[in-house]
């Protein structure tokens, strides 16, 4: 058995840039632009409308992600692989921003966000499966770290689109669309043809059973982290509106600007940390220690924010939570891709794995509304800390013994 050739750093960076474009597509919108718009539309009923919007959007995203994954499986062995689906999703996502801007009533904003989630997942579903297809196991930690690092692009985009109070919603959406396009298009231009498809190794029954158990553990752990993260980021702006900012003498005067400013700190911490840790996990041929550490960071961050709603500790808790959750999702993604067994069904399988991105949004609104309907986030944040603790226990039970192998020879060897 020959090892799969390692991919060039150029391809990995272009892929990470495209993934960052996908992150920019939704982070500024869902965490900053949409809550402000909903508050203007619904006023005192903003929590209920935001919860409903999140719920409907998540249901649409779940169905579309799996459906497009299955459809892109049928084109994966073609000359361009899944790339045409990514381009179609990009175009539709840009159009969806126009729908969101045009919405002016509660029902219109719910429908507009549903359209946006459908378009976004037409782009993201094949993009995520592309990494599972073309990146060998020995580089999945690095690509996972790069993907974790570019989650910070969402924070950078948030800083840019809220840099001035004079920026209106239309200008913010145009800026967001331009940044998304700048991230995704280079990969589609430079890497026009698909790379080699990496097949799974043939393993004995006991090894396959162990992999299934490991995959189940990390899937459930990711689900719990994502439930916590979905609630956390959806209601982040509203949480910081309740934080005591007495004595705060730096940063933007408005809460949205302060949240965006904190996101820039996360960017500076997370980007180099994710890349180095990802590469280190490849060298050690271990993912578990990094999953455990990142889950612990997420739990501690939620605890701090829940127990000390003062500006300084809340800001520290936010940084810990955001860094921990982003690192966990990156390493879990790399580890899960490593365990997929059917190359020609990876779009479908990644869609099922990506239910951990959308199902939480079906659960999160009700939980958040139940625990924080009166605007007190203490109980809610302690509940999120409890969810992340369970995730921590699950990843501590992972047995990596059979999860590493020499990379299998590629199918349909083509240069990216």
N, C-alpha and C positions, 0 to 999 in steps of 0.2 A: 504494500500500500504506500503510495507516494503522498507526501504532504501537499495540501492545497497551496498554491502560490499566495504569498501575502499581497494584499492590496496596497496600492501606492498611497502615500500620505495625502496627495492631492485629492484623490477620490474620497478618502475618509473625511477630509475637511469640507469638500463640496457637499457631501451628504449631510454632515453636521450643520452646515449653513442652511441647507434646505429644511432640515428638521427645525432649526431655529426660526425659519420663516413661518413654518406651521405653528410654532408656539406663539409668535408675534400675532398670528392671525386671530387668536382668541384671548390671550391674556389681557392686553389693555382694554379690549372690548368688554369682556365679562367681569373684570375686577374694578374698572374705573368708569368707562364710558356708559355701559349699560345701567349700573346702579344709579348714576346721576340722572339718566334719562327716565328711568322708572320712578325715581323720586319726584321728578317734575310731572310725570303723568298721573301717578297714584297718590302722591302726598302721604297722608298718614297710613295708607294701606300699602306702603311700599314693600314691607316684608312679605305680605301675602302674594303680591304680584310677582316679586322676584322669585319666590318659591315656586309659583305656578309656571313661570317662564323657564326656570331651571328644569323642572320636572318634564315638561313637554319636550324641551330641547334634548334632554338626555334620552328619552324614549326614541325619538327620531334618530339620534346619533347611534344608538345601539343597533337598530335594525339596518341602517345604511352601512355601518362599518362592516358588519358580517356579510351583507349582501354584495357590496363592492369587493370585499376580499375574495368571495367565491368567484365573482365574475373575472377579477384580475388573475385568478389561478388559471383560467382558460387561456390567457394571453402570455403567461409568464415565460414560456419557452420560445416565444417569438423573438424577433431581432431586437425589439425595444423593450421587451419584458413588460413591466407594469408602468412604464413612464407615460404612455398616453393617458392613463387614468389620472395620474398626478397632475398633468397639464389641464385636463378637463376640470378637475376639482379646484385648481387655482382660479381659473376663469370664473367658475360659478361662485366661488367665495367672494371674489371682488364684486360681482353683481349683487350678492346678498347684503353687502354693506349698504348699498343703495336702498334696499328694502327696509333695513333697520332705521336708516335716517328718515325715510318717508313715514314710518309708523308714528301715529299720534294718539292712539287710543289703547287701552289695555289689550283688547283682542288683536289689534294690529301688531303690537310689539311681541305678543306670544307667537303669532304666526311668522313674523319676520325672523325671530330667533330660531324657530324650527327650520325655516328655509336655510338659515346660516349654518346650523348644525349639520344638515344634510349635505350641503356643499362642502363644508370643511372636511367631513369624513370621507367624501369621495376623493379628496386629496390625501388625507392622512392614512387611510387604511392601506392603500398600495405602497405608500412611502415607508410605513413601518415594516411591511412584509418584505420590502426590498432589502433591508438590512439582514433579515433572517436568511434570505436567498443567497446573497452575494458576499457577505463578510464571514471569513473563516472563524472557527472557535477561538483560535489563538489571538484574534484581534477584536473579539466581541467586548472585552472589558474596555479597550480603548475607545471603541465606537460608543459604548454605553457611557463612558466618562465624557466624551465629546457631546453626546446628546444631553447629558445632565448639565454640562456647562452652558449649552446654548439655551437652556430653559431661562437663563438670566436675560436672554434677548427680550423676553416679555417685559421684564422690569425696566430695561433700557428704553424699550418702546414706550412704556408708561411714562417715564421721565420726559421723553421727547414730546409726546402728545399732550401732556399737561404742563409743559414748560412755561406757558403764559396763560393767565386767566382770559386773555383776549382770544384764544383759540376756541372757535365754536365747534360744535359737534361735527358738522360737515367736514371741516378742515382736519379734525382729529381722525375721522374715518379715512379720508384721502391719504393722510400721512401713514396710517396703519397699512392700507392697501399697497402703497408704494414700498414700504419696508418688507412686506410679505413677498411681493414680486421680486424684489432685489435678492431675497434669500433663496427662493425656489428655482428661479429661472437658470442661474449658472449651472446647476447640476444637470438640468435638462438639455442645455446647449453643449456643454463640454463632454458629458457622459451620455451620448445619444444612444449607444448600444448597451444592452445589458451585459453584466459580467457573468462569470461562471456560476451556475447554480450548485450550491454545496449540498450533497446528499447526506442523509443520516447514516451513522455507523450501524452495522448489524450487531445486536447484542443478545445475550441469552435472556431467558424469561425472568430470572431473578433480578437481573440488572434493569430490565425494562420496568418491572414492578417498582423497584426503588426509585427510578426516575419519575414514574407516575406519582408516587407519594411525595417526592420532593416538589414536583410541579404543582400538586394540589396545595401543599403548604405555602409556597411562595405566591400562588394565585390568591388564596384566602388572605394572606398577609397584605398583599398589594391592595386587595379590595378594602380592607380595613383602613389602610393608610390613605387610600383614595377617598373613602367616605369622610375621614377627618380633613383631608386636604380640600375636598370640594366645599364642605361647610366653611372651613377656615378662610379660603380665598374669596368665596362668594359674599361673605358677610364681613370681610376684613375692614372695608371702609366704614361700615356701620359700627364695628367694634371700636375702632380708633376714634370715632366721634364721641364715645363714652369714656375714653381714657382721660385721666387728669393730666393736663399739659401745663400745669402751673410751673413757672420758672423756665419754660422752654424758650431759649433765646436764639435758636438757629434753625435753619431749614425754612421751607416755604410757609407762608402764613395760613394757607388753607389745608384742610385735612387730606384731601386727595393728593395734593402736592407733597405732603409729608410722607404719605404711604409710598408714593413713587420714589421719593428720595431714599427711603429705607430699602426699597427694591434695588437701588443702585449699590448699596452696601452689600446686599446679598450677592450681587453680580461680582463684585471685587473678591469676595470670599470664596464663592462657589466655583467660579469658572476654573481657576488653576487647581483647586482642590479636586474637582471631579476628574479632570484629565489625568493628573498624577495618580490618583487612586485607581482609576480605570486601568492605566498602564501597569500599575503595580499588581493589580489582581491578575492580569495576564501573566506577569512574570512569576507570581506565586502559584498560579493555577488554582486559585481559590476565590470564591465569591462570598462565602458565608460570613467571614469576619466583617466585611464591608456592609453587608445587609444588616447585621446585628448592630454595628455602631451607628449607622444612619437611622435605624428605627429608634434607638435610644435617644438620639439627638431630637428627633421629632416629638417624642413623648415629653422630654424635659422642656422643650419650647412651649408646648401647650400648657403644661403645668405652671410655668412662670407667668404666662399671660393670664391664666385664670386666677391665680392667687394674688398677683401684684398688678392691678390695673393702673399703674403709674407710667408715665411716658418712658423713662429709662428702662425699667425691667420689661415693660411691654415690647419695647423696640428690640431688646436683647432676645426675648422669647420669640419674636417674629423671625429674627435672623436665624436662630437655631431651628425653628420649625421649618422654615422655607428651605434652608440648606439640607436639613436632614431628609425631608420629604423628597426633594429633587434628587438627592444622591440615591435614596432607596429606590425610587422609580427607575433611575438609570441602571443600577446594578441588577434589579429584579428583571428588567427588560432584557439585559444581556444574558442573564442566567436562564431565563425562560426560553429565549431563542435557541440556546444551546441544547435544550431538551426536546425540541420539536422533531418529530420522527418521519414526516412525510413531506418531502420537498414540493410536490405538486399540490399540496393542500395547505401551504403555509399562510396564504391569504385568509383562508377560512379559519385556520387555527389562531392566527394573530388576531382575527376579529373576535373570536371567543375569548382570548386572553384580554383583549381590549375592552371587554365588557366591564373590567375593573375600572375603566375610565368613565363609563357611562351609567352603569347600574348604580353607583354611589349617588349620582344626581337624582335617581328615583327615590332613594332612601333619605338623602340629606335634607331636602326641604322640609319634610314632615318633622324630622328630628330637630332641626334648627328652630322651626316655628313653635314646637312644643316646649323646648328648653330655653328659648331666648325671645319669645314673642313680646315680652315687656321691655326689651332692650337691655336686660341684664345678662351678660355673656359668661358669668362665672361658672354656672352649672354646666353650660354647653361646653366650655373649654376643658373642664375636668372630665366630662364624658369623652371628649376627643382624646385626652391623655389616656383614658382607659382603653379605648380602641387601639391606640398605638402600642400600649403595653401588651395586649393580646397578640398583635402582629410581631412584636419582639420575641415573645415566647415561641411562636410558630417557627420563625427563622432560626432560632437557637436549636430546633429539633432537626434541621436539615442535615442529611448525611451526603456529603459530596463525593464519597468514595468512587462511585461509578460514573460520575458526570463528565469526566475528561477523557478524551481519546485523541489519537493523532487525527488530523483533519482528513476526511475521505477525499478521494480524487473528485474533481468537479465534473458536472454534467454540462455538455455543450459549452466548452471553454471558449469564451469570447472576451475580448479586452474591453473594459468599461470605457 
